[in-house]
Amino acid sequence: MSLGYISKKDFIDEFQINRKTFRIWVNDKGLPIKKIGYKTYIQRSELDDWLKQFSVNEPSLLDLKSIFK
């Protein structure tokens, strides 16, 4: 499917996870999915927003120098 959607299978392959992990991410972590008929898709824009929730902001080297002055 196009239009900014990724299929469940492609998502699982891209993130190298299994179907059980996918279900956990949907049920417990709130991964946004769209059901169209019997197929499951993830909208790329919603995926990007979801991933930002779990990103870790590492301080730059400059920030570390200011901490240890």
N, C-alpha and C positions, 0 to 999 in steps of 0.2 A: 504494500500500500504506500502511496506517496503522500503528498500534502503535509509533510512534517510529522508523520507517524512512523513508528518502528514497531515491527511485529514482536510478539512475545518471544518467539524463537530467535529472532535476530538480537533482541535484548539479552537473552540468556547467553547466546554465543559471544556477544560483544563484551559482556561483563564476566564471562567465564564462571558462571554460577550454575547450580542445578535447579530443577523445578521446585524443589522444596524451599530452597533459599528464596526463590522468586515469590512464592506464596507468603513466606515470612515477611519479606519486604513490603508486600502489598497489605497484609493484615496488620502487622505490628509497626511498621515504619512509615506507612501511609504513601507508598509508591502509587502515584496516580495512573490508573488504567482506564481504558475505554473498551467496552464490550460491544462489538458489532457482530450481530448474529452469534455464532459460537466461537468467534475468534477474538483474541485479546490484543490490544494495541496500546502503545504509550506515545503520547504526544511529546515531540522533542522539546518544545518550549516549556512544558510542565516538568519534564524530566530535568532540564537545566535548573529550574527553580528548586526542585526537590533535592538535587545533588548539592546545591549551595548550602542547604541546611546541615549537611554532614561534612562540609569542607573544614579543614584545619588551617587557620591562618598562622603561618610560621613567621616569627619576627625576622626582619632582615638583619644583616650583619650590623648595620648602622644602629638599629634599635638595641641590639645586644651591647654595643659599646657604651651607649648612654646609660644602660642599667648598671654597669659595673664601673662607673666613674668614682 
